[in-house]
Amino acid sequence: MTTPRSDLRARDVDRAVTATALDRAYADGQLTFDEHRARSASARSARTVGDLHALVSDLQSDVPLPEPETPRRTRGPRRRWPLVVAAVAAVAVGGWLLGRDEDPAPTSAPVAVAPAPDLPPDVSPIVAQPFVFDTAAGLADFRARWIERFGSPVIYSMYVDLGDGRASVTRPVENGRQQQVNVMGGFDPSDSTSEPSDSERTLDWTTLNVDALAGHLAGAPTSLGQPDGVVDTVNLRNFGTPEIRLDVVDARGDGVGTVVVDPAGAVVAVLPD
């Protein structure tokens, strides 16, 4: 049986799941850029599960969020005070006997402990190659590792947070459903699936011109008149026509606008805030 709790301390995984829900809400238009950025910052610093739920309580979401509850504490084993007292008394009597002038009783020989076996010489730590999302080589590597892992370049959407170095990709699965995969040092598929919206369409990731996209990542701030700015997030989606939205922030971190390009790399729109 569980008892509702909203003051439980949030874990890193709870913050990550909430960030994914916010990413999806931004991707499907429930949040503006500034709302998404502010809530994401609050999610990263949230102290309790209740704080996280407050950030997504007004959103439609298919992301399984952390539950603000904890198992009711069950009664533990009985304290064994008589045994504790007996053990203390035994130690005291033993110390008194050893302190007498009589020769101490012979002690048993020490028990030999077998040494731990050595590891095979060919065993070495496994170090995962980090993902890089802001260069042509990094994007091509990301795509290649995705196809190797899931066997298909077909996806519904991709959201990349360059500031946090993480991504969220939605892919089609069996029975016409979709699955969210979080990417941060590795692939973490969600245990649940959901129905895609009626307006969502799949797209082939191999049609993405990674060289052109990397060039836009470097040049989008200048296109918006903010040469000192950076692209903060990348949002690839297909609601009939595939597009990639590059959201730019200035040196203070304030949003200044969006550059929209197509998968081939052609500029579709430059949208100052």
Backbone bond lengths (Angstrom), bond angles and torsions (degrees), N, CA, C in turn:
res aa  C-N    CA-C-N  psi(-1)  N-CA   C-N-CA  omega(-1)  CA-C   N-CA-C  phi
1 M - - - 1.468 - - 1.518 108.92 -
2 T 1.350 117.69 144.38 1.457 121.04 -177.35 1.515 111.22 -119.99
3 T 1.292 114.91 155.42 1.449 121.95 179.39 1.531 108.98 -118.14
4 P 1.357 119.92 127.21 1.461 120.43 -178.98 1.522 110.86 -58.57
5 R 1.315 115.05 133.27 1.462 121.98 177.69 1.516 108.79 -142.35
6 S 1.301 118.78 129.76 1.458 121.64 174.61 1.522 111.88 -113.17
7 D 1.352 116.28 -2.95 1.457 119.32 -178.46 1.527 112.25 -99.54
8 L 1.341 116.61 10.65 1.453 119.34 177.22 1.520 110.10 -66.06
9 R 1.310 116.72 142.46 1.457 121.14 177.62 1.531 110.47 -64.39
10 A 1.325 116.18 133.87 1.459 121.22 179.24 1.520 110.40 -78.11
11 R 1.346 115.34 143.81 1.453 121.87 175.47 1.534 109.22 -96.57
12 D 1.334 115.85 166.55 1.461 119.68 177.14 1.522 110.58 -60.56
13 V 1.342 117.13 -37.60 1.456 119.37 -179.88 1.527 110.52 -66.26
14 D 1.336 118.59 -34.29 1.465 121.41 176.96 1.531 110.29 -64.64
15 R 1.331 115.95 -41.75 1.473 119.56 179.04 1.526 110.53 -65.50
16 A 1.345 116.85 -39.05 1.461 120.67 -179.84 1.526 111.64 -66.04
17 V 1.330 117.19 -41.23 1.465 120.58 179.23 1.530 110.42 -65.39
18 T 1.316 116.44 -40.36 1.465 119.94 178.16 1.521 110.73 -64.80
19 A 1.327 116.87 -40.36 1.466 120.39 177.19 1.522 110.98 -60.80
20 T 1.332 117.25 -37.78 1.466 120.88 177.32 1.520 110.88 -64.12
21 A 1.331 117.46 -42.53 1.466 120.79 177.68 1.527 110.74 -61.36
22 L 1.323 116.86 -39.53 1.467 120.40 178.23 1.530 111.07 -67.46
23 D 1.336 115.92 -38.22 1.465 119.54 177.62 1.519 110.95 -61.10
24 R 1.351 116.29 -45.00 1.450 119.51 -179.91 1.532 111.37 -65.26
25 A 1.330 116.61 -38.53 1.464 119.93 179.40 1.521 110.93 -64.71
26 Y 1.316 116.19 -37.91 1.466 119.64 176.94 1.527 110.61 -68.23
27 A 1.350 115.86 -41.79 1.462 120.34 -177.72 1.523 112.23 -63.32
28 D 1.340 117.81 -34.12 1.467 118.66 -178.84 1.528 113.12 -100.08
29 G 1.342 116.35 14.76 1.466 119.95 169.31 1.507 116.56 89.25
30 Q 1.325 119.48 8.73 1.469 119.89 178.79 1.522 112.14 -77.02
31 L 1.316 117.13 -27.01 1.462 121.86 -178.89 1.522 110.09 -121.64
32 T 1.326 116.21 144.88 1.454 120.37 170.84 1.528 108.96 -78.04
33 F 1.313 115.85 171.31 1.464 119.77 179.41 1.525 110.96 -59.42
34 D 1.336 116.85 -47.42 1.470 119.76 -177.70 1.529 111.29 -66.24
35 E 1.342 117.35 -38.97 1.467 119.80 177.53 1.520 110.79 -63.21
36 H 1.320 115.87 -44.27 1.472 119.63 179.69 1.526 110.74 -62.48
37 R 1.308 116.81 -44.59 1.466 119.98 -178.03 1.534 110.79 -63.84
38 A 1.337 117.03 -43.37 1.467 120.54 -178.70 1.528 111.02 -65.98
39 R 1.330 116.50 -44.37 1.476 119.14 -178.96 1.532 111.33 -68.63
40 S 1.327 116.92 -36.32 1.462 119.51 178.43 1.525 110.76 -63.91
41 A 1.329 116.11 -40.07 1.467 119.54 177.27 1.526 110.63 -63.80
42 S 1.329 116.76 -39.81 1.465 120.20 177.95 1.520 111.34 -66.66
43 A 1.336 117.20 -35.77 1.470 120.47 178.97 1.522 110.88 -64.71
44 R 1.329 116.71 -38.75 1.467 119.84 -179.08 1.519 112.00 -65.16
45 S 1.343 117.11 -28.78 1.464 120.28 -177.46 1.528 112.97 -106.88
46 A 1.340 117.32 7.39 1.465 120.45 -177.13 1.525 111.15 -61.13
47 R 1.328 116.03 139.95 1.467 121.12 -177.61 1.518 111.65 -95.99
48 T 1.328 118.29 -36.05 1.460 120.99 -175.13 1.526 110.76 -125.19
49 V 1.337 115.19 164.72 1.451 121.28 175.46 1.529 110.53 -62.95
50 G 1.331 116.54 -35.72 1.461 119.89 177.21 1.519 112.28 -62.33
51 D 1.340 117.01 -37.94 1.470 120.62 176.48 1.523 110.55 -59.92
52 L 1.339 116.64 -40.80 1.465 120.49 -179.33 1.529 111.22 -68.18
53 H 1.320 116.84 -42.19 1.465 119.82 -179.80 1.527 111.05 -63.67
54 A 1.322 117.59 -33.61 1.465 120.24 179.46 1.529 111.58 -63.66
55 L 1.335 117.14 -26.76 1.462 121.56 -178.56 1.520 112.56 -76.61
56 V 1.322 118.36 -20.49 1.463 121.12 -175.22 1.529 112.87 -124.56
57 S 1.321 117.70 6.18 1.469 120.47 -173.70 1.526 112.71 -64.61
58 D 1.339 118.09 -24.50 1.462 120.55 -178.50 1.528 112.62 -99.91
59 L 1.334 117.50 12.24 1.462 121.00 -175.59 1.522 111.33 -107.33
60 Q 1.323 115.87 148.39 1.452 121.45 167.64 1.526 107.00 -84.35
61 S 1.314 117.11 122.64 1.461 119.23 -174.03 1.514 110.63 -146.26
62 D 1.350 115.12 140.67 1.453 120.30 173.87 1.525 111.01 -106.67
63 V 1.341 116.41 11.42 1.458 120.79 178.32 1.522 108.64 -87.02
64 P 1.342 119.05 125.84 1.479 120.65 179.77 1.517 111.02 -67.83
65 L 1.324 116.63 113.40 1.457 121.64 -175.49 1.526 110.88 -91.45
66 P 1.339 117.19 157.27 1.471 119.86 178.15 1.519 110.93 -62.56
67 E 1.321 117.02 135.91 1.453 122.05 -178.84 1.525 110.22 -84.53
68 P 1.348 117.63 131.30 1.475 120.10 -179.78 1.513 111.97 -80.63
69 E 1.318 116.96 64.17 1.440 120.63 -179.18 1.517 109.77 -148.64
70 T 1.303 115.87 162.72 1.458 121.02 179.31 1.516 108.73 -142.48
71 P 1.320 118.87 147.23 1.465 118.89 178.20 1.521 111.95 -58.74
72 R 1.347 114.92 139.99 1.455 119.04 176.47 1.519 109.34 -64.03
73 R 1.310 116.63 135.57 1.454 120.50 -177.80 1.527 110.33 -67.32
74 T 1.300 115.60 129.02 1.458 120.32 177.95 1.513 110.17 -94.79
75 R 1.359 115.23 158.08 1.452 118.98 -177.86 1.516 110.02 -70.39
76 G 1.279 116.62 129.77 1.453 121.73 -177.59 1.508 111.32 -78.87
77 P 1.338 116.05 178.42 1.461 119.83 -179.62 1.517 111.65 -65.20
78 R 1.332 115.58 153.16 1.461 119.95 179.19 1.517 110.68 -62.93
79 R 1.309 114.35 144.15 1.450 118.51 175.68 1.522 109.79 -72.61
80 R 1.290 116.68 137.05 1.457 120.64 -174.57 1.522 109.29 -103.25
81 W 1.364 114.44 62.82 1.464 119.17 -177.06 1.529 112.64 -59.22
82 P 1.360 121.27 -42.38 1.470 119.13 -179.43 1.517 112.22 -57.30
83 L 1.340 117.02 -40.47 1.454 119.06 179.92 1.509 111.61 -67.71
84 V 1.339 116.75 -37.23 1.462 119.77 178.69 1.518 110.34 -63.62
85 V 1.335 116.08 -45.09 1.461 119.98 179.60 1.515 110.18 -61.98
86 A 1.341 116.38 -42.00 1.458 119.33 180.00 1.509 111.37 -63.77
87 A 1.324 117.11 -38.90 1.458 119.93 -179.74 1.518 111.11 -65.70
88 V 1.357 116.88 -40.58 1.463 120.00 178.35 1.516 110.52 -63.95
89 A 1.339 116.51 -41.11 1.457 119.80 180.00 1.518 110.60 -64.35
90 A 1.319 117.20 -39.98 1.455 120.33 179.84 1.516 111.33 -62.60
91 V 1.337 116.20 -42.00 1.463 119.44 178.36 1.510 110.83 -62.23
92 A 1.349 116.68 -41.57 1.460 120.07 -179.14 1.533 111.34 -64.07
93 V 1.337 117.28 -44.39 1.469 120.79 179.66 1.514 110.39 -64.18
94 G 1.341 116.16 -41.52 1.454 119.29 179.29 1.506 112.01 -61.56
95 G 1.351 116.31 -40.86 1.463 119.28 178.44 1.518 111.38 -64.21
96 W 1.368 118.39 -37.10 1.466 120.88 179.59 1.515 110.69 -66.62
97 L 1.352 117.19 -40.84 1.455 120.23 179.64 1.518 111.88 -64.39
98 L 1.328 116.63 -40.51 1.462 119.47 179.74 1.521 111.79 -67.85
99 G 1.323 115.48 -25.92 1.468 118.77 -178.98 1.512 113.29 -79.97
100 R 1.332 120.26 -6.54 1.458 121.74 179.36 1.524 110.04 -73.41
101 D 1.381 114.92 165.20 1.465 120.22 -177.08 1.509 112.36 -75.63
102 E 1.322 118.82 -14.80 1.446 121.30 -178.34 1.525 109.43 -65.57
103 D 1.314 115.99 153.77 1.454 120.47 178.00 1.523 109.37 -62.68
104 P 1.292 115.26 137.59 1.473 117.56 179.94 1.516 110.45 -70.11
105 A 1.310 115.13 151.31 1.465 119.97 178.08 1.525 108.85 -67.41
106 P 1.322 116.47 145.05 1.468 118.88 179.67 1.524 110.38 -61.73
107 T 1.292 113.39 140.10 1.463 118.89 178.79 1.513 109.50 -92.29
108 S 1.310 115.41 157.15 1.459 120.01 179.75 1.512 109.93 -74.65
109 A 1.314 117.00 156.43 1.466 121.89 -179.55 1.517 109.51 -66.62
110 P 1.326 116.96 146.44 1.470 119.01 178.75 1.519 111.55 -63.73
111 V 1.314 114.46 146.73 1.468 120.37 -179.68 1.510 109.04 -83.09
112 A 1.311 116.81 127.89 1.459 121.16 179.53 1.528 109.20 -75.13
113 V 1.320 115.66 135.41 1.457 121.65 179.02 1.513 108.59 -107.90
114 A 1.317 115.78 123.93 1.462 119.63 -179.10 1.518 109.78 -68.33
115 P 1.337 117.72 136.60 1.467 119.76 178.64 1.522 111.06 -66.74
116 A 1.328 115.51 150.83 1.463 119.71 178.48 1.517 109.24 -67.43
117 P 1.322 117.37 140.62 1.471 119.34 -179.59 1.523 110.62 -67.46
118 D 1.324 115.34 145.40 1.456 120.08 177.40 1.518 109.73 -72.81
119 L 1.357 115.68 148.39 1.450 119.62 176.09 1.520 109.70 -72.76
120 P 1.321 117.71 149.84 1.465 119.59 175.61 1.523 110.56 -55.49
121 P 1.321 117.40 146.11 1.474 119.20 -175.99 1.514 114.08 -65.91
122 D 1.350 117.81 -19.42 1.456 119.14 -177.44 1.524 113.12 -92.76
123 V 1.336 118.56 6.21 1.454 121.73 178.54 1.529 109.21 -85.79
124 S 1.326 117.07 126.64 1.460 121.80 179.56 1.511 108.94 -139.66
125 P 1.342 118.68 155.62 1.464 120.44 -179.57 1.521 111.29 -62.21
126 I 1.343 115.12 147.27 1.456 120.48 176.71 1.529 108.04 -95.58
127 V 1.318 116.48 121.26 1.453 121.75 -179.14 1.520 108.15 -112.79
128 A 1.331 116.83 117.18 1.462 121.20 -179.02 1.524 109.90 -75.23
129 Q 1.316 115.75 137.23 1.459 120.11 176.84 1.522 109.16 -75.72
130 P 1.318 118.15 125.84 1.461 119.35 -178.09 1.520 111.21 -69.30
131 F 1.327 115.89 155.20 1.456 121.27 176.58 1.524 109.63 -84.73
132 V 1.317 115.59 142.37 1.464 122.72 175.33 1.521 106.80 -121.49
133 F 1.326 116.91 124.58 1.462 120.71 -172.80 1.526 114.10 -109.29
134 D 1.327 119.15 -1.48 1.464 119.28 -172.34 1.522 113.99 -118.26
135 T 1.340 118.26 14.64 1.463 121.70 174.80 1.518 108.71 -129.71
136 A 1.344 116.20 159.06 1.463 119.92 179.30 1.525 110.72 -62.28
137 A 1.341 116.75 -44.08 1.457 120.04 179.83 1.518 111.25 -64.20
138 G 1.346 116.70 -40.70 1.455 120.54 179.48 1.515 112.01 -65.14
139 L 1.336 117.72 -42.64 1.455 121.23 179.35 1.527 111.56 -66.22
140 A 1.349 116.44 -39.45 1.460 119.77 177.76 1.531 110.98 -65.10
141 D 1.333 116.52 -38.87 1.465 120.82 177.79 1.523 110.67 -66.18
142 F 1.335 116.64 -42.38 1.465 121.66 177.57 1.515 110.25 -57.45
143 R 1.328 117.02 -47.59 1.467 121.72 -179.83 1.529 111.50 -63.84
144 A 1.337 117.10 -44.05 1.466 120.57 -179.08 1.525 111.32 -63.15
145 R 1.329 116.80 -41.83 1.464 119.97 179.82 1.526 111.18 -69.23
146 W 1.342 116.70 -33.02 1.462 120.06 175.89 1.525 110.21 -63.80
147 I 1.329 117.01 -49.49 1.468 120.77 -178.08 1.524 110.39 -62.59
148 E 1.332 117.01 -39.35 1.455 120.27 177.48 1.526 111.27 -63.42
149 R 1.327 116.70 -37.97 1.468 120.71 -177.21 1.527 112.12 -75.40
150 F 1.362 117.00 -42.54 1.466 119.64 -171.83 1.527 113.54 -110.41
151 G 1.331 117.74 -7.30 1.456 120.74 172.59 1.509 115.95 78.37
152 S 1.335 118.90 7.78 1.467 120.77 -178.09 1.532 109.44 -155.55
153 P 1.349 117.50 142.64 1.464 120.79 175.58 1.527 113.22 -90.34
154 V 1.331 117.42 3.83 1.464 121.07 -176.26 1.531 109.71 -83.85
155 I 1.320 116.10 125.40 1.460 121.76 -179.96 1.532 109.15 -136.22
156 Y 1.318 116.05 168.37 1.463 121.18 172.41 1.531 110.97 -93.56
157 S 1.323 116.63 -47.12 1.468 119.46 -176.19 1.519 109.09 -157.40
158 M 1.327 114.35 163.09 1.459 120.36 175.56 1.523 108.45 -144.34
159 Y 1.300 115.37 130.98 1.468 121.91 177.93 1.532 107.42 -123.01
160 V 1.322 116.94 127.32 1.463 121.84 -179.20 1.518 109.11 -121.97
161 D 1.323 116.83 125.45 1.459 122.81 174.35 1.527 106.54 -101.68
162 L 1.341 116.12 100.11 1.459 120.14 -176.45 1.522 111.25 -68.63
163 G 1.327 117.25 -31.51 1.457 120.13 179.76 1.512 112.55 -64.49
164 D 1.342 116.64 -38.40 1.464 121.21 -178.82 1.522 112.47 -95.73
165 G 1.342 117.95 -7.51 1.449 120.76 -179.96 1.517 113.26 65.95
166 R 1.332 117.31 41.79 1.462 120.70 -179.30 1.514 109.63 -140.38
167 A 1.318 115.62 162.50 1.458 121.03 179.72 1.520 109.47 -140.28
168 S 1.319 115.03 162.81 1.459 122.34 176.62 1.525 107.07 -139.12
169 V 1.325 117.02 120.82 1.464 122.50 -176.38 1.522 108.57 -121.54
170 T 1.329 116.25 136.45 1.463 121.88 176.64 1.526 108.22 -107.87
171 R 1.328 115.93 128.29 1.458 119.89 -177.48 1.527 110.31 -125.32
172 P 1.341 117.47 151.18 1.469 119.74 176.56 1.522 110.58 -74.81
173 V 1.320 115.49 142.29 1.463 121.57 175.94 1.520 108.39 -128.53
174 E 1.323 117.02 -168.70 1.453 120.54 -174.25 1.529 111.66 -65.17
175 N 1.345 114.23 158.96 1.469 122.67 177.09 1.523 112.95 62.88
176 G 1.341 116.74 26.82 1.456 120.22 176.16 1.509 115.36 70.65
177 R 1.329 117.65 16.78 1.451 120.83 -178.80 1.529 110.58 -99.14
178 Q 1.313 116.12 175.83 1.454 121.10 -179.81 1.526 109.92 -128.79
179 Q 1.341 114.94 154.42 1.461 121.79 -178.40 1.522 109.43 -129.50
180 Q 1.317 115.60 136.72 1.454 121.97 177.55 1.536 109.25 -88.29
181 V 1.339 116.68 133.81 1.455 121.61 177.15 1.525 108.16 -124.08
182 N 1.325 116.58 116.56 1.461 120.91 176.16 1.519 109.08 -85.41
183 V 1.316 115.69 140.80 1.465 121.31 -176.44 1.524 108.57 -127.54
184 M 1.330 114.69 113.59 1.463 120.07 176.05 1.527 107.26 -160.58
185 G 1.322 116.17 88.65 1.448 120.50 -175.11 1.513 112.93 83.67
186 G 1.321 117.32 -6.81 1.459 123.35 -179.77 1.516 108.96 176.14
187 F 1.324 116.42 177.16 1.456 122.00 179.59 1.526 109.62 -97.76
188 D 1.333 115.82 127.76 1.463 121.55 -178.11 1.529 108.80 -126.27
189 P 1.341 118.19 85.29 1.468 120.39 -179.32 1.524 111.21 -67.93
190 S 1.323 116.01 142.81 1.460 121.20 176.40 1.526 109.83 -68.49
191 D 1.333 116.11 148.98 1.457 120.86 177.11 1.523 112.27 -75.18
192 S 1.336 116.72 -15.87 1.462 119.98 -177.52 1.526 110.35 -113.86
193 T 1.328 116.43 163.08 1.458 122.82 175.44 1.524 108.73 -126.60
194 S 1.327 115.99 168.69 1.457 119.52 -178.01 1.527 109.32 -147.22
195 E 1.320 114.77 167.37 1.457 121.02 176.71 1.531 109.23 -81.95
196 P 1.324 119.17 130.84 1.463 119.39 173.72 1.517 110.61 -68.61
197 S 1.312 116.38 156.52 1.459 119.56 177.88 1.526 109.22 -70.72
198 D 1.335 115.58 160.78 1.462 120.55 -178.37 1.524 112.15 -63.12
199 S 1.330 116.92 -26.78 1.463 119.55 -176.52 1.525 113.78 -90.20
200 E 1.340 117.35 -11.22 1.463 119.78 -178.15 1.517 111.32 -76.60
201 R 1.345 115.49 140.65 1.453 121.82 176.01 1.530 108.42 -128.18
202 T 1.318 116.15 152.56 1.456 119.43 176.54 1.530 109.63 -79.66
203 L 1.318 115.45 165.52 1.457 121.47 175.17 1.518 108.72 -146.46
204 D 1.326 115.33 157.22 1.461 122.22 -178.80 1.529 108.54 -94.92
205 W 1.330 115.24 115.70 1.460 120.93 -176.07 1.538 111.68 -61.33
206 T 1.332 118.17 -26.46 1.462 119.72 -177.82 1.525 112.51 -71.54
207 T 1.338 117.53 -12.80 1.470 119.70 176.12 1.521 111.60 -79.35
208 L 1.327 117.94 -6.41 1.461 121.45 -178.48 1.528 110.31 -77.89
209 N 1.317 116.58 123.69 1.463 122.60 176.68 1.525 108.27 -82.66
210 V 1.338 116.88 97.16 1.458 120.29 -173.82 1.533 111.45 -69.91
211 D 1.326 117.89 -29.94 1.468 119.38 177.96 1.524 110.77 -65.76
212 A 1.346 116.22 -44.91 1.460 119.70 178.99 1.522 111.04 -66.50
213 L 1.342 117.44 -39.67 1.459 120.40 179.93 1.525 110.52 -63.69
214 A 1.335 117.65 -42.45 1.461 120.31 178.23 1.525 110.53 -61.59
215 G 1.333 117.36 -37.27 1.461 119.87 176.65 1.514 112.06 -64.66
216 H 1.337 117.43 -39.78 1.465 120.37 177.87 1.530 111.38 -68.53
217 L 1.324 117.49 -33.62 1.467 119.73 177.17 1.524 110.58 -60.74
218 A 1.321 116.07 -35.37 1.470 119.82 178.91 1.524 112.01 -81.37
219 G 1.344 116.89 -32.52 1.457 119.31 -172.70 1.511 116.50 -99.30
220 A 1.333 118.78 -12.00 1.470 121.03 -176.95 1.527 113.00 -58.54
221 P 1.341 119.76 -42.10 1.473 118.45 178.69 1.531 112.67 -57.87
222 T 1.325 117.62 -41.66 1.464 120.56 178.73 1.519 110.78 -65.60
223 S 1.341 116.59 -37.56 1.465 119.94 178.43 1.521 111.80 -60.53
224 L 1.341 116.56 -27.27 1.465 121.19 179.43 1.519 112.10 -98.12
225 G 1.323 117.25 11.32 1.456 120.67 178.96 1.513 114.34 74.56
226 Q 1.333 117.20 22.73 1.462 122.25 -179.65 1.533 109.56 -129.27
227 P 1.334 117.97 70.87 1.471 120.01 -175.85 1.525 113.90 -61.11
228 D 1.338 117.27 -21.29 1.465 120.04 178.02 1.526 112.23 -89.78
229 G 1.328 116.92 -0.87 1.453 120.21 -179.45 1.521 111.86 -83.55
230 V 1.336 115.62 -179.48 1.463 122.22 178.85 1.519 108.84 -142.14
231 V 1.335 115.55 156.62 1.459 120.14 170.57 1.525 107.84 -77.14
232 D 1.313 115.53 124.09 1.464 120.82 -176.25 1.520 111.84 -93.93
233 T 1.331 117.36 -42.96 1.466 121.06 -178.84 1.525 110.11 -137.37
234 V 1.323 115.61 152.52 1.467 123.84 177.17 1.520 107.00 -125.28
235 N 1.324 116.44 130.55 1.461 121.02 -176.43 1.524 109.39 -129.52
236 L 1.327 116.53 108.07 1.465 122.79 178.98 1.518 108.70 -102.52
237 R 1.316 117.24 124.86 1.465 120.38 -177.92 1.516 109.74 -153.96
238 N 1.333 116.22 167.36 1.458 121.72 -177.68 1.517 109.21 -141.12
239 F 1.324 115.92 103.32 1.459 121.71 174.51 1.528 109.74 -111.25
240 G 1.338 114.78 44.27 1.459 121.08 -177.11 1.510 110.89 117.04
241 T 1.343 116.40 -41.25 1.462 123.00 175.04 1.515 108.02 -130.44
242 P 1.331 118.10 118.64 1.473 119.69 -179.37 1.527 111.25 -62.18
243 E 1.324 116.23 137.96 1.460 120.67 178.00 1.512 109.57 -148.86
244 I 1.323 114.07 157.51 1.462 121.51 177.93 1.521 106.94 -124.86
245 R 1.336 116.75 122.82 1.460 122.22 -179.45 1.529 108.79 -105.35
246 L 1.317 115.41 123.65 1.463 122.25 179.39 1.529 107.78 -107.61
247 D 1.319 116.86 108.80 1.465 121.98 -178.39 1.528 109.26 -90.62
248 V 1.316 115.99 127.28 1.465 122.40 -173.17 1.532 110.20 -110.44
249 V 1.324 116.03 138.56 1.462 122.17 174.08 1.525 108.64 -119.84
250 D 1.350 115.71 155.26 1.461 119.30 178.82 1.524 110.24 -86.36
251 A 1.325 116.15 -171.54 1.465 120.49 -176.29 1.519 111.93 -63.94
252 R 1.333 118.59 -23.62 1.468 122.22 177.98 1.521 112.43 -85.86
253 G 1.339 116.79 -8.50 1.451 120.36 -178.01 1.510 113.75 92.34
254 D 1.316 118.46 7.16 1.464 122.22 178.47 1.521 110.08 -85.37
255 G 1.327 116.66 140.46 1.452 120.69 178.98 1.515 111.93 -66.79
256 V 1.334 117.00 135.12 1.464 121.10 -179.36 1.525 112.43 -120.02
257 G 1.334 117.86 -9.85 1.452 119.10 178.11 1.507 113.31 151.62
258 T 1.332 115.15 -175.29 1.456 122.13 -174.99 1.523 109.63 -137.12
259 V 1.320 115.83 137.54 1.462 122.40 171.03 1.532 107.07 -108.76
260 V 1.343 115.32 127.26 1.462 121.24 -178.72 1.522 108.59 -108.27
261 V 1.343 116.45 128.27 1.460 121.04 178.14 1.523 108.54 -130.08
262 D 1.345 115.95 162.16 1.457 119.13 175.73 1.527 109.11 -95.52
263 P 1.349 118.65 170.53 1.465 120.18 -176.47 1.526 114.19 -58.09
264 A 1.335 117.59 -27.84 1.462 120.26 179.16 1.525 112.26 -76.91
265 G 1.336 117.42 -14.83 1.459 121.02 177.57 1.509 114.90 108.33
266 A 1.337 118.50 -0.61 1.460 120.99 178.64 1.524 110.61 -75.43
267 V 1.331 116.70 138.92 1.461 121.42 179.04 1.529 109.11 -74.87
268 V 1.331 115.68 126.12 1.453 121.79 178.49 1.516 111.40 -94.77
269 A 1.341 116.61 -40.57 1.462 119.94 -178.20 1.526 109.42 -160.42
270 V 1.335 115.66 150.55 1.468 123.18 170.49 1.513 105.96 -120.27
271 L 1.346 116.31 116.32 1.464 121.24 -169.12 1.532 110.17 -120.56
272 P 1.331 118.65 91.50 1.477 119.35 175.97 1.512 109.69 -67.05
273 D 1.344 115.87 148.72 1.465 120.18 175.59 1.520 110.29 -72.26
